[in-house]
Amino acid sequence: MTVENSQKVSADIVARIEKDLRYISGIIKQKGREMLSHYKITPPQFVALQWLFEDGDMTIGELSTKMYLAFSTTTDLVDRMEKNQLVVRVKDPKDRRVVRIHLLEEGERIIDEVIKKRQVYLEEVLTNFSVEEIQQLQTNLMKLHQDMR
């Protein structure tokens, strides 16, 4: 096989992987929206709650950076979540000028329930995979995620 052919195969494979990941991402988003329809939160609020759940309290600026949203958009998002008693603004004990967003019990409950539902869905999808295939998939996805960081 010539170098040109191996690069062509590689480019074709990369293109197919990108397409599959894009389609998988779209399906995950759609299923996630269906699951969220039973809760009093929007998809962007879910993403914000996830960040708070995984990383702990943060400022609106930190949250806006993680979500790639404008500061004002994130402020509106937090206002609505605070109104629905999912989060609360708290003054940082070390610097009272700093206000952090804190995840409340109801927000944590919603995140926990939705994530468990997503895991059940994924488990159903994986029923046609062998244990070895699932382990290899997990290993490869973890490696891909690490390399993308």
C-alpha positions as CSV (number, residue, x, y, z in Angstrom):
1,M,0.0,0.0,0.0
2,T,1.4,3.4,-0.9
3,V,1.6,6.3,1.5
4,E,-1.1,8.1,-0.5
5,N,-3.5,5.1,-0.2
6,S,-2.9,4.8,3.5
7,Q,-3.5,8.5,4.0
8,K,-6.7,8.2,1.9
9,V,-7.9,5.3,4.0
10,S,-7.1,7.1,7.1
11,A,-8.9,10.3,6.0
12,D,-11.9,8.2,5.0
13,I,-12.0,6.5,8.4
14,V,-11.6,9.8,10.2
15,A,-14.5,11.2,8.2
16,R,-16.7,8.2,9.1
17,I,-15.7,8.5,12.7
18,E,-16.5,12.2,12.8
19,K,-19.9,11.5,11.1
20,D,-20.8,8.7,13.5
21,L,-19.8,10.9,16.5
22,R,-21.9,13.8,15.1
23,Y,-24.9,11.5,14.7
24,I,-24.5,9.9,18.1
25,S,-24.2,13.4,19.7
26,G,-27.4,14.4,17.9
27,I,-29.3,11.3,19.2
28,I,-28.0,11.9,22.7
29,K,-29.2,15.5,22.6
30,Q,-32.6,14.4,21.3
31,K,-33.0,11.7,23.9
32,G,-31.8,14.1,26.6
33,R,-34.4,16.7,25.6
34,E,-37.1,14.0,25.7
35,M,-36.0,13.0,29.2
36,L,-35.9,16.7,30.3
37,S,-39.5,17.3,29.1
38,H,-40.6,15.7,32.4
39,Y,-38.8,18.2,34.5
40,K,-39.0,22.0,35.0
41,I,-35.7,22.7,33.4
42,T,-34.4,23.5,29.9
43,P,-31.5,21.8,28.2
44,P,-29.1,24.8,28.9
45,Q,-30.2,24.7,32.6
46,F,-29.4,21.0,32.6
47,V,-25.9,21.7,31.3
48,A,-25.4,24.4,34.0
49,L,-26.6,22.1,36.7
50,Q,-24.3,19.4,35.4
51,W,-21.3,21.7,35.7
52,L,-22.3,22.7,39.2
53,F,-22.9,19.0,40.1
54,E,-19.5,17.9,38.8
55,D,-17.3,21.0,39.7
56,G,-19.1,22.5,42.7
57,D,-19.9,26.1,43.4
58,M,-18.7,28.6,40.8
59,T,-19.2,32.2,39.8
60,I,-21.4,33.3,37.0
61,G,-18.2,34.2,35.0
62,E,-16.8,30.7,35.5
63,L,-20.1,29.1,34.5
64,S,-20.4,31.3,31.4
65,T,-16.9,30.3,30.3
66,K,-17.6,26.6,30.8
67,M,-20.9,26.9,28.9
68,Y,-19.6,29.2,26.1
69,L,-22.4,31.7,26.9
70,A,-22.4,35.4,27.3
71,F,-22.3,36.6,30.9
72,S,-25.7,38.2,30.6
73,T,-27.2,35.0,29.2
74,T,-25.8,33.0,32.1
75,T,-27.1,35.5,34.5
76,D,-30.6,35.1,33.1
77,L,-30.2,31.3,33.2
78,V,-29.2,31.4,36.9
79,D,-32.0,33.8,37.7
80,R,-34.6,31.3,36.3
81,M,-32.9,28.4,38.1
82,E,-32.8,30.3,41.4
83,K,-36.5,31.2,41.0
84,N,-37.2,27.4,40.6
85,Q,-35.1,26.7,43.7
86,L,-32.5,24.6,41.8
87,V,-29.6,26.9,42.8
88,V,-28.9,29.8,45.2
89,R,-26.4,32.6,45.0
90,V,-24.1,32.6,48.0
91,K,-21.3,35.1,49.0
92,D,-17.9,33.6,49.1
93,P,-16.8,33.4,52.8
94,K,-13.2,34.3,51.8
95,D,-14.2,37.3,49.7
96,R,-17.7,38.7,50.2
97,R,-17.5,40.6,46.9
98,V,-17.5,37.2,45.1
99,V,-20.9,35.6,44.6
100,R,-21.0,31.8,43.8
101,I,-23.8,29.7,42.4
102,H,-24.6,26.8,44.7
103,L,-26.5,23.7,43.6
104,L,-29.6,23.0,45.8
105,E,-31.0,19.6,46.7
106,E,-33.7,19.9,44.0
107,G,-31.2,20.6,41.3
108,E,-29.0,17.8,42.5
109,R,-32.1,15.4,42.5
110,I,-33.0,16.3,38.9
111,I,-29.4,15.9,37.7
112,D,-29.1,12.5,39.5
113,E,-32.4,11.2,38.1
114,V,-31.7,12.4,34.5
115,I,-28.2,10.9,34.5
116,K,-29.6,7.6,35.7
117,K,-32.2,7.6,33.0
118,R,-29.5,8.3,30.4
119,Q,-27.5,5.4,31.8
120,V,-30.5,3.1,31.5
121,Y,-31.0,4.2,27.9
122,L,-27.4,3.5,27.1
123,E,-27.5,0.1,28.8
124,E,-30.5,-0.8,26.6
125,V,-28.6,0.3,23.5
126,L,-25.5,-1.8,24.5
127,T,-27.4,-5.0,24.9
128,N,-26.2,-6.1,21.5
129,F,-22.6,-5.6,22.5
130,S,-20.4,-8.3,24.1
131,V,-18.7,-7.5,27.4
132,E,-15.4,-7.2,25.6
133,E,-16.8,-4.8,23.0
134,I,-18.2,-2.6,25.8
135,Q,-14.9,-2.6,27.7
136,Q,-13.0,-1.7,24.4
137,L,-15.5,1.0,23.6
138,Q,-15.1,2.5,27.1
139,T,-11.3,2.4,26.8
140,N,-11.3,4.0,23.4
141,L,-13.8,6.7,24.4
142,M,-11.8,7.5,27.5
143,K,-8.6,7.7,25.4
144,L,-10.3,9.9,22.8
145,H,-11.7,12.2,25.5
146,Q,-8.2,12.5,27.2
147,D,-6.5,13.3,23.9
148,M,-9.1,15.9,23.0
149,R,-8.5,17.8,26.3
